[in-house]
Amino acid sequence: MRLAVPGPRDLLSVLERGAASVEQLLAVVPRLVALVDDAERMLVRVGVLLDDIEQTRARADAVVTRTDGLVDAVTPANDRLVALLDSLEPSLTKLQPTLQRLAETTDPHEVDAMVQLIDHLPRIADKMETDILPILDSLNSVAPDLHDLLDVSRELNDMLAQVPGISRMKKRIDRQQAEEGRG
C-alpha cells in the first residue's frame, strides 16, 4: 500500500485549519477550567455524600442487628402469648357480653367495696367455720327443746291466770309499759 506524501498545498491547508482550530481551542480553555473546577467541587460533595451514606449504612446495620436481637428475644414470649390467646379465645368470646355489661354497670365505689369484701373473706370463712357452722349443727337439738319450753311457758301462763289478783296486776303493768313507751 502506498502512502501519500503531503505536498505544500496540503501543508498550507492544514496550517490554515490548525490556526482556526487553535483559536477555537484557546477560546474553550476558560470554559474547560470552569468545568474542571465544577467537577472538583462535585467530587468533594460526592465524597461527603459517600461518607454520609456509609455512616447511614453503618447505623442501619446496627439497627438491624439490634432488631434481630429483639425479635429473637421476643419470639418465645410471642409464641407463648399466641398459644395462650388461642386457648382462651372460646371462653373470652362467650364471656364478652357479660364482661361488656359488667363494664357498663360497675361503678368505681362498687369495685372498691368488692375489693374490701375480698380482703375480709379469709376472716369471714374462719368465723363461719369456727362460730356459725357449729351453731347451725346444734339447731337440730334446739328445736325440740324450744318447742318444749314454749309449751311450759303456755302452761305457766295458764296457771298464773288462775291466781287471784293477777289480772289487775297485769293491767297495771300493761298501763305502765304503755306510759313508758309514750314518754
C-alpha positions as CSV (number, residue, x, y, z in Angstrom):
1,M,0.0,0.0,0.0
2,R,1.2,3.3,-1.0
3,L,1.3,6.2,1.4
4,A,0.7,9.7,0.0
5,V,3.2,12.2,0.9
6,P,1.6,15.6,1.7
7,G,2.5,18.4,-0.6
8,P,2.9,22.1,0.1
9,R,-0.7,22.7,-0.6
10,D,-1.8,20.1,1.9
11,L,0.6,21.7,4.5
12,L,-0.9,25.1,3.9
13,S,-4.4,23.8,4.2
14,V,-3.5,22.1,7.5
15,L,-1.9,25.2,8.8
16,E,-5.0,27.3,7.9
17,R,-7.2,24.9,9.6
18,G,-4.8,24.5,12.5
19,A,-4.7,28.2,13.2
20,A,-8.5,28.3,13.3
21,S,-8.6,25.2,15.5
22,V,-6.0,26.7,17.8
23,E,-8.1,29.8,18.2
24,Q,-11.2,27.7,18.9
25,L,-9.2,25.7,21.5
26,L,-7.9,28.8,23.2
27,A,-11.4,30.2,23.4
28,V,-12.6,26.9,25.1
29,V,-9.8,26.9,27.7
30,P,-11.6,29.2,30.2
31,R,-14.7,27.1,29.9
32,L,-12.7,23.9,30.4
33,V,-11.0,25.4,33.5
34,A,-14.5,26.3,34.9
35,L,-15.7,22.8,34.1
36,V,-12.7,21.2,35.9
37,D,-13.4,23.5,38.9
38,D,-17.0,22.4,39.0
39,A,-16.1,18.8,38.6
40,E,-13.6,19.1,41.5
41,R,-16.3,20.7,43.7
42,M,-18.8,18.0,42.7
43,L,-16.2,15.3,43.6
44,V,-15.8,16.9,47.0
45,R,-19.6,16.9,47.5
46,V,-19.8,13.3,46.2
47,G,-17.1,12.3,48.7
48,V,-19.1,13.9,51.6
49,L,-22.2,12.2,50.3
50,L,-20.5,8.9,50.1
51,D,-19.2,9.3,53.7
52,D,-22.7,10.2,54.9
53,I,-24.1,7.2,53.0
54,E,-21.5,5.0,54.7
55,Q,-22.4,6.3,58.1
56,T,-26.1,5.8,57.4
57,R,-25.4,2.3,56.3
58,A,-23.4,1.6,59.4
59,R,-26.2,2.9,61.6
60,A,-28.8,0.9,59.7
61,D,-26.7,-2.2,60.1
62,A,-26.6,-1.5,63.9
63,V,-30.4,-1.0,64.0
64,V,-30.9,-4.2,62.0
65,T,-28.6,-6.1,64.4
66,R,-30.5,-4.8,67.5
67,T,-33.8,-5.5,65.8
68,D,-32.7,-9.1,65.1
69,G,-31.7,-9.5,68.8
70,L,-35.0,-8.0,69.9
71,V,-37.0,-10.3,67.5
72,D,-35.0,-13.3,68.8
73,A,-35.8,-12.3,72.4
74,V,-39.5,-11.6,71.8
75,T,-40.2,-14.7,69.7
76,P,-40.6,-17.2,72.6
77,A,-42.9,-14.8,74.6
78,N,-44.9,-14.1,71.4
79,D,-45.3,-17.9,70.8
80,R,-46.5,-18.4,74.4
81,L,-48.9,-15.5,74.1
82,V,-50.3,-16.8,70.8
83,A,-50.9,-20.2,72.4
84,L,-52.5,-18.6,75.5
85,L,-54.8,-16.4,73.4
86,D,-55.7,-19.4,71.2
87,S,-56.7,-21.4,74.3
88,L,-58.6,-18.5,75.9
89,E,-60.4,-17.3,72.8
90,P,-63.5,-19.5,73.1
91,S,-64.0,-18.6,76.8
92,L,-63.4,-14.9,76.2
93,T,-65.8,-15.0,73.3
94,K,-68.6,-16.5,75.5
95,L,-67.8,-14.1,78.3
96,Q,-67.7,-11.0,76.1
97,P,-71.3,-9.9,76.6
98,T,-71.1,-10.4,80.3
99,L,-67.9,-8.5,80.6
100,Q,-69.4,-5.7,78.5
101,R,-72.4,-5.4,80.7
102,L,-70.2,-5.6,83.8
103,A,-68.0,-2.8,82.5
104,E,-71.1,-0.6,81.7
105,T,-72.8,-1.1,85.0
106,T,-70.0,-1.2,87.5
107,D,-69.0,2.0,89.4
108,P,-65.6,2.5,91.0
109,H,-67.1,2.5,94.5
110,E,-68.6,-0.9,93.8
111,V,-65.2,-2.2,92.8
112,D,-63.7,-0.7,96.0
113,A,-66.4,-2.5,98.0
114,M,-65.7,-5.8,96.2
115,V,-62.0,-5.4,96.9
116,Q,-62.8,-4.8,100.6
117,L,-65.1,-7.8,100.7
118,I,-62.4,-10.0,99.2
119,D,-59.9,-8.7,101.8
120,H,-62.3,-9.8,104.5
121,L,-63.1,-13.3,103.0
122,P,-60.4,-15.2,105.0
123,R,-61.7,-13.8,108.3
124,I,-65.3,-14.4,107.3
125,A,-64.6,-18.0,106.3
126,D,-62.8,-18.6,109.6
127,K,-65.7,-17.2,111.6
128,M,-68.2,-19.4,109.6
129,E,-66.2,-22.5,110.3
130,T,-65.5,-21.8,114.0
131,D,-68.6,-20.0,115.1
132,I,-71.6,-20.2,112.8
133,L,-71.4,-23.8,111.5
134,P,-71.3,-25.3,115.0
135,I,-74.3,-23.3,116.0
136,L,-76.2,-24.5,112.9
137,D,-75.3,-28.0,113.7
138,S,-76.7,-27.7,117.2
139,L,-80.0,-26.2,115.9
140,N,-81.3,-29.7,115.3
141,S,-81.3,-30.4,119.0
142,V,-82.5,-26.9,120.0
143,A,-85.8,-27.0,118.0
144,P,-87.4,-29.8,120.2
145,D,-86.1,-28.1,123.4
146,L,-87.5,-24.7,122.2
147,H,-90.9,-26.4,121.5
148,D,-90.9,-27.9,125.0
149,L,-90.0,-24.5,126.5
150,L,-92.9,-22.9,124.6
151,D,-95.3,-25.5,125.9
152,V,-94.1,-25.0,129.5
153,S,-94.4,-21.2,129.2
154,R,-98.0,-21.6,128.0
155,E,-98.9,-23.9,130.9
156,L,-97.2,-21.4,133.3
157,N,-99.2,-18.5,131.7
158,D,-102.4,-20.5,132.2
159,M,-101.5,-21.2,135.8
160,L,-100.8,-17.6,136.5
161,A,-104.1,-16.6,135.1
162,Q,-105.7,-18.7,137.8
163,V,-104.0,-16.8,140.6
164,P,-106.4,-14.2,142.3
165,G,-105.5,-10.6,141.6
166,I,-103.1,-11.3,138.8
167,S,-105.4,-9.9,136.1
168,R,-105.4,-6.5,137.9
169,M,-101.6,-6.6,138.3
170,K,-101.3,-7.5,134.6
171,K,-103.5,-4.5,133.6
172,R,-101.4,-2.1,135.8
173,I,-98.1,-3.4,134.3
174,D,-99.6,-3.1,130.8
175,R,-100.6,0.5,131.6
176,Q,-97.1,1.4,133.0
177,Q,-95.4,-0.1,129.9
178,A,-97.7,1.9,127.7
179,E,-96.9,5.1,129.5
180,E,-93.2,4.4,129.4
181,G,-93.5,3.7,125.7
182,R,-95.1,7.1,125.1
183,G,-92.7,9.0,127.3
